[in-house]
Amino acid sequence: MTEYFAIITISKPTNNGTAAIQGTFTCTMRVGAGTTRSAIYEHVLKTIPHQFQGGNVMFFSAEPNRTPH
């Protein structure tokens, strides 16, 4: 298993589209060999606060953070 660090920035319109809230969230997770970047992305989307669900993804990155020795 490899530990990954993920970061995502979400922007979501509010006030009938006249404003927006934006947030950047991070997490680490252990994933098995063969886990896709898409699977990591889907996992990260499930962990963001409810008020940002359905927002626009402005940035996403998932990189190995630590590998077992």
N, C-alpha and C positions, 0 to 999 in steps of 0.2 A: 504494500500500500504506500502511496505517495501523498504527502500533505500538500494541498493547494491553497493559495491565497487568492481570493476573488474580490474585485471591487466593481461596483455598479453605481452609475448616476442616473437618476430618474427625474423627469420633469413632468408635472401633471397640471393641466389647465384647471383653474378654479374661477369662481365668481362669473359663471357664464362665459368663460373664455377671456375675461378682461385681465386676469392675473394668472400666476402659476406658482406652484410650490415645487421646490427642487430639493433633493436629498442625495447624498452619497453614502453608501453602505459598504461595509467590508465583512468578510467572514473567512475562516479557514475550515477546511474539511479534508478528511482522508478519503482517497478514492483508490479503487483497485486498478490493476493493469487493464488497459483497454477502455477505460471510461472516456467518453467523448467530451469535448468542450461544450457541445450542445447539452449534454446531460448536466454538466456543472452549471451552465446558464439557467436551465430549467429549475434546478435546485435553489440557486440564488434568488430567482424571482419569487419563489415560495416563501423566502425568509424576510422579504422586505415588509415594512409596516403596511397595514391595511390601507391607509390613506393614499399610498403611492401605487397600489395595485392598479393595473390598467394604464399606467402612465407611459410616457415615451422614454425609451432607453437612449440616453445621450452618450453613455460610455460604458463599456464592459471589458474587463480583463481578468483572465485566470491564468496564473503562472505557478509552476512548482515552487513550493516554499521550503520543503525539506524532504529529502529522500532517505529511506532507511539505510543503515550501514551494516 
